[in-house]
């Protein structure tokens, strides 16, 4: 089987009105790899992640999930392959972690076993102990 990339950035550029954050970034992420985005406040880490998730348009270049450009995918298609939770996210009402995770599973329409899947992934991500906590208090 071909070693298909999970994520590809081709000459990605990201700018704000004040400055260039990312200039012609090329990156390929393959199955089993783990990458970390590091940098000081204001460097563009959140902007980069938002662009990769399809929540912000790039100012140049291309982002692909698998072989499909992010810009060509519908929101429900993107929801099946990625998630984005920023440091600026706030919940106006109480909700447990498990209930919040389950809102992301809505697109799968799998009410019969969605909670089991969500709990499995919380466990795999070493977050199972948070399942019943209020997301506003994390």
N, C-alpha and C positions, 0 to 999 in steps of 0.2 A: 504494500500500500504506500502511496506517495506521502511524503512528509509535508502535508499541507499546513500552511501557517494558520493559526487561529486569528491572529491580528497582524495587519501590515500597515505601516505608515510609509507613505512615499512622498518625500520632499514636503512634508507638512510644515506649514508656517502659521503662526498665531500671533496676532497683534492686538494691542489696545490703541486708543487714540494717542497715547503718550509714548509707546515704545514697542519694539519687537520682543515677544516672549520666546518664541520658538522659530528658528530659521532653517527651513529645508531639512527637517528631521526624517531620517530613514530608520525604520525599526521593524523587525520581524519577531513575533512571539509565537513559539511552537508549543504543541502539547507537552506538558510536563515542566515547562520553564516557568520561573517566577521572576518577575521584575519589580523593582522598587523605584519610585520617583522621589528624589530628594532635592531639596533646595530651600533657600531662605524664604521668609514671608514675602509675598509679592513677586516671586520668581516666575509664576505661571503654572505651578503644579495642578491646581484645581481647574484652571482653564484647559490644560492639556487633557486631563481626565474627562472633563465635560465634552470636549471635542471628540475624543475616542468613543464616548458613549452615545454620541449623536445629539447631545443636548445643546451644542454650540457649533456653528459652522466654522470650518477652517478658513484661513485667509489665503490659502494656497496649498497645493498638494492634494493628496488623497488618503482616505482612511478606509480600510477594508476589514470586515469581519468575515473570515473564511475567504471566499473569492468575490464577495459582493460589497460594493462601495456602501458605506454607512448612509450616504446621502440618498441612495436609491431604495432604502428599506423603509417600510412603514413602521410606525411606533410599536404596533403589536408584534411585528417580527423582531424588532430590536429587543423587546422585552423578554423574548425567549432566550436570548443569547448573552445578555449583559444586564448589569444593574449599576446604578450610581447613587451614592449617598454622600452628600457633601457635608462639610463641617458647619454649614449655615442652615441646615435643615432644622426646623422646629415643628413640633406637633402642638396644635392648639388644644388637644384633648387627650385624656389618658387612654393608653392602649398598651397592651403587653407586647413584648418583643415577638412572641409567636404570632399574635394577631397581625402585627405589622408585616412580618415576613409573609404571612398568608395573603395579604393584599397584593403582593407581587405575583402570587400564583394564580390570580384570577384569570389571567389570559389562558391558562391551561385547562380551565373548566374541569378540574379534577377534585371536586369537593369530597369525593369518597375516600381518597387517599392523600390529598394535599398536605394535611397536617403531618402525616407520617414522613413524607418527603421533606417538609420544612424542618422537622425535628432531626431527621437524619443529617441534613446539611448543617444545622446549628451544631450538632455533635462533631461532625467532620471539621468544622471551623473552630472547634474548641470554644463554642459559645453556648452550649446546651444549658449551662447554669444560669444564663440570662433569660431563658424562654418566658418565664412568668414575671419578669421585672417590667416596670413601667418605663417605656422608652424615653419619657421626659426626664427621668432621673438617672439615666446612664452617664 
